[in-house]
Amino acid sequence: MMPWLLIAAVVVIADQLTKLWMVKLLDGVPVIKLTAFLNLVLAYNKGAAFSFLASASGWQRYFFTGVSLIAIVFILYFMRKNAGQKLFCWAFALILGGAIGNLIDRLLYGQVTDFIDFYIGTWHWPAFNIADSAITIGAVLFILDELRRVNRSK
């Protein structure tokens, strides 16, 4: 179980350090253009993915904190139970690290710091961070692991 927790810890550390760096770098700077499809911007999200419930009256902070804590316990349980399944544990380690990274923001600041702005033409994906990226990659790995498991059982 320890290797998986170390992977999660690396995600948390990378997430928190990049958020601190971007807050300093982007202080007073509206946007830093990196490529024809990628900017750095400073955005704060009081909601969940895609700013879901971001405009609610404040209760969402506690709701998403609770959801994160429940998810963390669930992930730890299943990682311990399936510690020998590498792809499964990689997926959950990434999701765990991302969940903890965003949970830290909610607990300390009441909102999640986002800074990666991916776009095509005038269409912009909602700003995101390292934790969100780890969660997304983890979810894709989890789906691949499940598809692999289903195909083996046929």
N, C-alpha and C positions, 0 to 999 in steps of 0.2 A: 504493500500500500504506500510505502514511503516514496518511491519514485514518482508516483502519480501526484502526491501532495507537493513534491518539489516542483513539478511542472506547473501546478496551480499557483504555487508561490511565485514562480518566475513571471507568470501572467500578471499577478497582482502587482508585483514590484514594477514591471514594465509599464503597466497601466497607470499606476499612481505617479511614477516619475515623469512619464510623458505628459500627463495632465498638468503637473506642476510646471514643467518646462513650457508648455503651450500657454498657460495663464500668464507667465512672465513675458514670453516672446510676443504674444499677441495683445498685450496691454496697450490699448489705444490704437491698435492697428486693425482695421476692419477685415482685411484679407491679405494673405500672402499666396500669390499664384505660384504653384510648383510646376505644373505641366498644363497641357491643353485640356485636361480632364480632372485635375486634382488641385484643390486649394487647401490652405489651412485657415480656419475661421474659429472664433471662440463662440460657442453656443452652450447654453445651459438648459437642461431638460428636467423639469419637475415631475414629468410623467414617466412613462415606460417607452418601449420601442415606438418609433414614429411619433413621439410626443403624445402618445395615448394618455388621456386624462391630465395633460400638462396644465390645462387651464382650470382644473378643479380648485376648490377652496383651500386646499392644504392637507386634507385627510389622506390624499393619495400617497404622501410621503410615508406615512405609517403603514398603509396598506401594502405598498411595494416593498417596504422593509420587511414586513411579516412574510410576504410571499417569498422574498429572497432567503430569509432564514429557513423557512420550510423546505425550499428547494435545496439549500445547502445540506440540510440534514438528510434529505432523500438521496442526494448524490453521494454523500459519504457512505450511507448504508449500502447502496448498490455497488459502489466502487470496492468496498470491503468484501462484499459477497461475491464479486466477480473479478477479484484482483488479478487473476491469471489471464483474463481476456484483454489482450493488448489494445486492439482498436477501440473496444468499448471503453476501456479506462482512459485512453488518450482523449476520446470524445468528452467523457465526463470530467477529466482533469481540466480541459480547456473551458468547459462550461462553468465549472466550479470557480476557477480563477477569475473569469469574467464576472460572475455573480458577486463574488467577494469584492472585486474592484469597484463595481458600481454601488454595492452596498456601503462601502466606506464613504463614497461621495454623499450618498443619501444621509448617512449618520452624521457626518461632519458638516456638510454644507446645505442639506435639505434639497439638493438637486445634483444631477449628474453632469459633469463637464464633458462636452464633445468638441472635437476640433478637426476631424477629417471631413472634407467636403468633396465628394466624388460627383462628377456631373458629365453629361453628354449634351453638348449644345447649350440650350437654356434649361434643360431638365436636370434638377439637382436631387440626388439621393439625400434623405435627411442626414444631417451631420452625425458622426459617430466617433467612437474612440477605440482604443486597443481592447478594452473589456468586451465591447460589442462585437468586435472582430473575432475574438477568441470564442465567444458564445456561438457566433454564426458558423465558424469553422468546426467547432465541437458538434453542433447540430447536424451539419453535413456528414461528419464522420460517423455519428450515431446512426443516421439513416443508412449510410453505406454498410455499417456493421449489421444492422437489422436485415437489410436486403441480402447480404451475404449469408446470414443465418437462415433466412427463409429458403434461399436457393439450396443450401446444404441439406435441409430437411426434406426436400422434394425427392 
